[in-house]
Amino acid sequence: MPLSDDLFPKKDRRISKGYSYEKRAGEYFQKLGFEIIERNWRTGHLEVDLIVRLKNLLVFVEVKFSSTEQFGHPVARVNKKKINNLSRAAQQYIIENEIEHYDLRFDVVTFIGDHLEHYPNAFEAEY
C-alpha cells in the first residue's frame, strides 16, 4: 500500500521534492558532459545545491522550483541575500578544497512544474 502524503509533514514533502529537482538538475548537467562533484554541500548554515565540473570550469548551482508562477518565477527567489550566501559558501569550498586554476561560475536552474530552465553565469560572486 503506498504511503499517503498526509503521513509526512509538509516541510518533509517539500525537502523531498527539492532533492528530486536537484537530482534532475544534476542529470541535466551530466548530459552536458559535466561531472557532479558535490550535492548539497554544506558549511555551517550555508549550502550549495550542486557543484559540477567540466574540464577547468567549476560551477556552483542553485536549484529552485515551483509548481506554478502564481507567486512569481522561481529565479526571482535568488535574491541578494541568497547570492551573498552562495558566494560565501563557494569561497569556503574553494579554500577548504584548495581549488586553484579553475574558472568559476554561478548558475541557476529553475523548474516550473516539469519545465527546466538553465541560467548559466546567472550572477557574479558577492561578499
C-alpha positions in Angstrom: 0.0 0.0 0.0 1.5 3.4 -1.0 2.2 5.8 1.8 0.0 8.9 1.9 1.5 12.4 1.8 -0.7 13.0 4.9 1.7 10.9 6.9 4.6 13.3 6.3 4.8 16.9 7.5 4.6 19.5 4.7 8.2 20.6 5.2 9.4 17.0 4.8 7.5 16.7 1.5 9.0 20.0 0.3 12.5 18.9 1.1 12.0 15.5 -0.6 10.6 17.3 -3.7 13.6 19.7 -3.6 16.0 16.7 -3.7 14.1 15.3 -6.6 14.6 18.5 -8.6 18.2 18.8 -7.6 18.7 15.2 -8.9 17.1 16.2 -12.2 19.3 19.2 -12.4 22.4 17.0 -11.8 21.3 14.6 -14.6 20.9 17.6 -16.9 24.5 18.7 -16.2 25.7 15.2 -16.7 24.1 15.1 -20.2 26.0 18.3 -20.9 29.2 16.5 -20.0 29.7 17.8 -16.5 30.9 15.7 -13.6 28.9 16.1 -10.3 31.5 16.9 -7.6 29.1 17.6 -4.7 25.4 17.5 -3.9 24.0 19.7 -1.1 27.5 20.7 0.1 27.3 22.5 3.5 29.5 24.7 5.6 27.8 26.0 8.7 24.4 27.3 7.7 25.5 27.8 4.1 24.7 25.3 1.3 25.3 24.8 -2.4 22.8 22.5 -4.1 25.2 21.2 -6.8 28.9 21.7 -7.6 29.7 20.4 -11.1 32.9 20.4 -13.2 33.7 20.4 -16.9 37.4 20.4 -17.6 38.8 23.5 -15.8 35.3 25.1 -15.2 33.8 24.7 -11.7 30.1 25.6 -11.5 28.2 26.3 -8.3 24.5 25.6 -9.0 21.4 26.9 -7.2 18.2 24.9 -7.9 14.7 26.5 -7.5 11.3 25.0 -8.2 7.7 26.0 -8.1 4.6 24.2 -9.4 3.3 27.4 -11.0 4.3 31.1 -11.5 1.4 32.2 -9.3 3.8 33.8 -6.8 6.5 34.8 -9.4 9.2 32.9 -11.3 11.5 30.8 -9.1 14.6 32.6 -10.4 13.3 35.7 -8.6 13.9 33.9 -5.2 17.6 34.1 -5.9 17.9 37.4 -4.2 20.8 39.5 -2.9 20.9 37.5 0.4 20.9 34.2 -1.5 23.6 35.4 -3.8 25.7 36.5 -0.9 25.3 33.2 0.9 26.1 31.2 -2.2 29.2 33.4 -2.8 30.4 32.8 0.8 29.8 29.1 0.5 31.7 28.9 -2.8 34.6 30.8 -1.3 34.7 28.4 1.7 34.5 25.4 -0.6 37.5 26.8 -2.7 39.5 27.4 0.5 38.7 24.0 2.1 39.5 22.1 -1.1 42.5 24.2 -2.1 41.0 24.9 -5.6 43.3 26.6 -7.9 43.5 27.2 -11.7 39.7 26.8 -12.3 37.3 29.2 -13.9 34.4 29.7 -11.6 30.7 30.2 -12.5 27.4 30.5 -10.7 24.4 29.0 -12.5 20.7 28.8 -11.5 18.4 26.0 -12.7 14.7 26.5 -12.2 11.8 24.2 -12.6 8.2 25.3 -13.1 6.3 22.0 -12.9 8.5 19.8 -15.1 9.9 22.6 -17.3 13.7 23.1 -16.7 15.3 26.5 -17.4 19.1 26.9 -17.1 20.7 30.3 -16.4 24.4 30.0 -16.9 26.6 32.6 -15.3 23.4 33.9 -13.5 25.3 36.2 -11.2 28.7 37.4 -10.1 30.1 36.5 -6.6 29.3 39.0 -3.9 30.9 39.0 -0.4 
